Amino acid sequence: MKRFLLLAILMIPGVLLSQYERPGTTLGQSLRIGPNARACGMGEAYLSIAEDASALYYNPAGLSLLEGRDIFATHTPWFAGINYEFLGIAQEFPGWGTFGLSFATLYTDKMEVRTPLRPDGTGEYFYWIDYSLGFSYGRALTDKASIGVTAKFIRMESYGYSTQALCGDIGTLFQTNWMDTRFGMKISNFGPNLQFIEEASPLPTSFAFGVSTRPLENLTVGFVFDKPTDSRERASLGGEYELLGMFIVRAGYKFGYDEETWSLGVGFEKEVGNIRVKLDYSYSYFGYLIKAERLSLGLAF
């Protein structure tokens, strides 16, 4: 009976996803971009690995593994003058679980409006900003199974128009004693359509399953299968290797994505007093000489 209950809990995300199958173009692109340089260096094969504040995005069930307080921030110069920022903080409350807050934004600088009749500019300017504010909670149900949820407020603004909505994530995590193997599931961004100007667009809802293991003491390997509601299935495979107790090298590959393929990353971790400092960098290749570089700073205490 206990095993049946745990299995039922782990399958919650998949059951919910069946209600949100809807193809089409989606808004809320800030919800799609991976915010953590460590995860991105591994090709985002990270769903069952996240166990610090990065779990706010990748799997809120992973918050149950956090001890103390964890903060991380990421800056990503995206494409064509677009920037992406993420800030997350998570705090463990023994006996109650772990709570967290996150903020993500995708934005442009002001750009001049150009038309075929006035290719040099009309004198008018526009901008785009897309941001989300999330509140997360994760806790252990047993010594092996955990669950987590996130409620998010999202808003988009451009050229005098705006739209906003609420959406949510739910994730589960199951741990084993065999090579620290973990299994996780997550449904992301389920909620109502966004009405922008005169068109309704679905959120970027997806269902993902992940597994990770540590075949060697210093080596972690992860795999994620992801099914967005607006595109075909895709997968990620990646790993990281720790050197000298403080340096980490990472690599990953994405399968089935339209453009993004391989990624590389490096990390550095060091205890400074009572604070563990984590600095990570990743490079993701999108083809045609397009790249995305992320820099993340994390503090655990």
C-alpha positions as CSV (number, residue, x, y, z in Angstrom):
1,M,0.0,0.0,0.0
2,K,2.8,2.4,0.9
3,R,4.6,1.7,-2.4
4,F,1.4,2.2,-4.3
5,L,0.9,5.6,-2.6
6,L,4.4,6.7,-3.5
7,L,3.9,5.7,-7.1
8,A,0.7,7.6,-7.3
9,I,2.3,10.7,-5.9
10,L,5.1,10.5,-8.4
11,M,2.6,10.2,-11.3
12,I,0.7,13.4,-10.3
13,P,2.5,15.6,-12.9
14,G,1.7,13.3,-15.8
15,V,-2.0,13.1,-14.9
16,L,-2.3,16.9,-14.7
17,L,-0.5,17.3,-18.1
18,S,-3.2,15.3,-19.9
19,Q,-5.6,18.3,-19.3
20,Y,-3.2,20.7,-20.9
21,E,-2.4,19.2,-24.4
22,R,-2.6,22.2,-26.7
23,P,-0.4,22.9,-29.7
24,G,0.4,26.4,-30.8
25,T,2.7,29.4,-30.3
26,T,3.2,30.3,-26.7
27,L,3.9,33.5,-24.8
28,G,5.8,33.8,-21.5
29,Q,9.2,33.0,-23.0
30,S,11.0,33.9,-19.8
31,L,9.4,30.7,-18.4
32,R,11.3,28.7,-20.9
33,I,14.9,29.8,-20.4
34,G,17.0,27.8,-18.0
35,P,18.4,30.2,-15.4
36,N,21.2,28.1,-13.8
37,A,24.7,28.0,-15.4
38,R,25.4,24.7,-13.7
39,A,22.3,23.1,-15.1
40,C,22.9,24.6,-18.6
41,G,26.5,23.4,-18.7
42,M,25.0,19.9,-18.3
43,G,22.5,20.4,-21.2
44,E,19.8,21.0,-18.5
45,A,19.7,17.2,-17.8
46,Y,19.1,18.5,-14.2
47,L,15.5,17.7,-13.2
48,S,16.4,15.1,-10.6
49,I,19.7,16.7,-9.6
50,A,18.5,20.2,-8.4
51,E,18.7,20.3,-4.6
52,D,19.4,24.0,-3.9
53,A,17.7,27.2,-4.9
54,S,18.0,26.2,-8.6
55,A,15.2,23.7,-7.8
56,L,12.8,26.7,-7.7
57,Y,12.9,26.5,-11.5
58,Y,14.0,22.9,-12.3
59,N,11.9,20.9,-9.8
60,P,10.4,22.3,-6.6
61,A,10.5,18.8,-5.1
62,G,14.3,19.2,-4.9
63,L,13.9,21.9,-2.4
64,S,13.2,19.2,0.2
65,L,16.9,18.3,0.0
66,L,18.1,21.8,0.8
67,E,19.6,22.5,4.3
68,G,19.8,26.0,5.6
69,R,19.5,28.9,3.1
70,D,20.5,29.1,-0.5
71,I,20.6,32.1,-2.9
72,F,21.6,32.3,-6.5
73,A,21.5,34.9,-9.3
74,T,22.1,34.5,-13.0
75,H,22.8,37.0,-15.8
76,T,22.4,35.8,-19.4
77,P,23.0,38.1,-22.4
78,W,20.5,36.5,-24.8
79,F,20.2,37.1,-28.5
80,A,19.7,40.3,-30.5
81,G,20.1,42.7,-27.6
82,I,17.8,40.7,-25.2
83,N,18.8,40.1,-21.6
84,Y,17.6,37.5,-19.1
85,E,18.0,37.7,-15.3
86,F,17.0,35.3,-12.6
87,L,17.1,35.6,-8.8
88,G,16.1,32.9,-6.4
89,I,16.2,32.4,-2.6
90,A,15.2,29.3,-0.6
91,Q,15.0,28.7,3.1
92,E,14.6,25.5,5.0
93,F,12.3,25.4,8.0
94,P,13.0,22.2,9.9
95,G,9.8,20.2,10.3
96,W,7.9,22.3,7.9
97,G,9.7,22.0,4.6
98,T,11.5,24.5,2.4
99,F,10.0,27.8,1.0
100,G,11.4,29.8,-1.8
101,L,10.9,33.0,-3.9
102,S,12.1,33.5,-7.5
103,F,12.1,36.3,-10.0
104,A,12.9,36.0,-13.7
105,T,12.8,38.6,-16.4
106,L,13.4,38.7,-20.2
107,Y,13.7,42.3,-21.5
108,T,15.0,44.5,-24.3
109,D,16.3,48.1,-24.3
110,K,14.1,50.7,-26.0
111,M,14.1,50.2,-29.7
112,E,13.1,52.7,-32.4
113,V,10.0,51.9,-34.5
114,R,10.8,51.5,-38.2
115,T,8.4,51.1,-41.1
116,P,8.9,50.6,-44.9
117,L,8.1,54.2,-45.4
118,R,10.4,55.4,-42.6
119,P,13.2,52.9,-42.5
120,D,15.4,55.3,-40.5
121,G,12.9,55.4,-37.7
122,T,9.6,57.1,-36.9
123,G,10.7,58.8,-33.7
124,E,8.6,56.4,-31.6
125,Y,10.2,53.7,-29.4
126,F,9.0,50.4,-28.0
127,Y,10.4,47.8,-25.6
128,W,9.5,44.3,-24.5
129,I,9.6,43.0,-20.9
130,D,8.4,39.6,-19.8
131,Y,8.7,38.7,-16.1
132,S,7.5,36.2,-13.5
133,L,7.4,36.1,-9.7
134,G,7.2,32.6,-8.1
135,F,6.5,31.3,-4.7
136,S,7.6,27.7,-4.1
137,Y,7.3,25.0,-1.5
138,G,8.9,21.6,-1.2
139,R,9.0,18.9,1.4
140,A,9.8,15.3,2.0
141,L,6.9,12.8,2.3
142,T,9.1,10.0,3.3
143,D,12.9,9.5,3.5
144,K,12.7,8.6,-0.2
145,A,9.9,10.6,-1.8
146,S,9.4,14.4,-2.0
147,I,6.9,16.7,-3.6
148,G,7.0,20.4,-4.5
149,V,4.8,23.1,-6.0
150,T,5.3,26.6,-7.4
151,A,2.7,29.3,-8.0
152,K,3.8,32.0,-10.5
153,F,2.5,35.4,-11.5
154,I,3.6,36.4,-15.0
155,R,3.3,39.7,-16.8
156,M,4.3,40.9,-20.3
157,E,4.4,44.5,-21.5
158,S,5.2,45.9,-25.0
159,Y,4.3,49.1,-26.9
160,G,1.6,50.1,-24.5
161,Y,0.0,46.7,-24.3
162,S,0.2,44.3,-21.4
163,T,-1.2,40.9,-20.1
164,Q,-0.8,38.9,-17.0
165,A,-1.8,35.5,-15.6
166,L,-1.2,33.0,-12.9
167,C,0.3,29.6,-13.5
168,G,2.0,26.8,-11.6
169,D,4.5,24.0,-11.5
170,I,4.3,20.7,-9.6
171,G,7.2,18.2,-9.2
172,T,8.0,14.9,-7.5
173,L,11.3,13.3,-6.6
174,F,12.2,9.8,-5.6
175,Q,15.7,8.7,-4.3
176,T,17.3,5.3,-4.1
177,N,20.3,4.0,-2.3
178,W,21.9,2.6,-5.5
179,M,24.6,5.0,-6.7
180,D,22.5,7.9,-5.4
181,T,20.1,7.3,-8.3
182,R,17.1,9.6,-8.4
183,F,13.9,9.9,-10.4
184,G,11.9,13.0,-10.9
185,M,8.8,14.3,-12.7
186,K,7.6,17.8,-13.3
187,I,4.8,19.6,-15.1
188,S,5.7,23.2,-15.8
189,N,3.6,26.3,-16.4
190,F,0.1,24.9,-16.3
191,G,-2.6,27.6,-16.3
192,P,-5.0,29.6,-18.5
193,N,-4.2,31.1,-21.9
194,L,-2.6,34.6,-22.0
195,Q,-4.7,37.2,-23.9
196,F,-2.3,39.6,-25.6
197,I,-3.8,42.4,-27.7
198,E,-6.5,40.4,-29.5
199,E,-5.0,36.9,-29.5
200,A,-5.0,34.2,-26.9
201,S,-1.9,32.2,-26.6
202,P,-1.2,29.2,-24.3
203,L,1.6,29.2,-21.8
204,P,4.7,27.0,-22.5
205,T,3.3,24.0,-20.6
206,S,5.5,20.9,-20.5
207,F,5.9,17.5,-18.8
208,A,9.4,16.2,-18.0
209,F,10.8,13.1,-16.6
210,G,14.4,12.9,-15.3
211,V,16.8,10.4,-13.9
212,S,20.3,10.9,-12.5
213,T,23.0,8.8,-10.9
214,R,26.6,8.9,-9.6
215,P,28.5,6.0,-11.1
216,L,31.7,7.4,-9.5
217,E,32.1,9.5,-6.3
218,N,33.0,12.6,-8.3
219,L,30.9,12.0,-11.4
220,T,27.2,12.9,-11.7
221,V,25.2,12.0,-14.9
222,G,21.7,13.1,-15.7
223,F,19.0,12.5,-18.4
224,V,15.7,14.3,-19.0
225,F,12.9,13.6,-21.4
226,D,10.7,16.6,-22.0
227,K,7.3,16.8,-23.8
228,P,6.1,20.4,-24.4
229,T,2.5,20.9,-25.4
230,D,3.5,23.1,-28.4
231,S,6.3,21.0,-29.9
232,R,7.7,17.5,-30.4
233,E,9.4,15.4,-27.7
234,R,13.0,16.2,-26.8
235,A,15.7,15.0,-24.4
236,S,18.9,16.1,-22.7
237,L,21.9,14.2,-21.5
238,G,24.7,15.7,-19.4
239,G,27.2,15.3,-16.6
240,E,29.7,16.9,-14.3
241,Y,33.0,15.9,-12.8
242,E,34.5,17.4,-9.7
243,L,38.2,18.0,-9.4
244,L,40.2,18.7,-6.3
245,G,37.0,19.2,-4.3
246,M,36.4,22.7,-5.7
247,F,36.5,22.7,-9.5
248,I,33.8,21.2,-11.7
249,V,33.7,20.6,-15.4
250,R,30.5,19.9,-17.3
251,A,29.2,18.9,-20.7
252,G,25.7,18.2,-22.1
253,Y,23.8,17.6,-25.3
254,K,20.2,18.3,-26.3
255,F,18.3,16.0,-28.7
256,G,15.2,17.1,-30.7
257,Y,15.6,20.8,-30.1
258,D,15.1,23.2,-33.0
259,E,18.5,24.8,-32.7
260,E,20.3,24.2,-29.3
261,T,22.6,21.3,-29.3
262,W,25.8,21.0,-27.1
263,S,26.9,22.9,-24.1
264,L,29.9,23.1,-21.8
265,G,30.4,24.5,-18.4
266,V,32.8,25.1,-15.5
267,G,32.2,25.7,-11.8
268,F,34.0,26.7,-8.7
269,E,32.9,26.0,-5.1
270,K,34.7,27.2,-1.9
271,E,33.9,27.6,1.7
272,V,34.4,31.2,2.9
273,G,33.8,31.3,6.6
274,N,30.3,29.9,7.1
275,I,29.2,30.5,3.5
276,R,29.7,28.2,0.6
277,V,30.3,30.3,-2.6
278,K,29.4,28.8,-5.9
279,L,30.4,30.4,-9.2
280,D,29.3,28.7,-12.5
281,Y,29.7,29.5,-16.2
282,S,28.1,27.8,-19.2
283,Y,28.3,28.1,-22.9
284,S,25.4,26.8,-25.0
285,Y,25.6,26.4,-28.8
286,F,22.5,27.2,-30.9
287,G,24.0,26.8,-34.4
288,Y,25.0,29.4,-37.0
289,L,27.5,30.9,-34.6
290,I,24.8,31.8,-32.1
291,K,25.6,31.1,-28.5
292,A,24.2,31.7,-25.0
293,E,26.5,32.3,-22.1
294,R,25.4,32.2,-18.5
295,L,27.1,33.3,-15.3
296,S,25.6,32.3,-12.0
297,L,26.6,33.1,-8.4
298,G,25.3,31.1,-5.5
299,L,25.6,31.4,-1.8
300,A,24.7,28.6,0.7
301,F,24.7,29.2,4.4
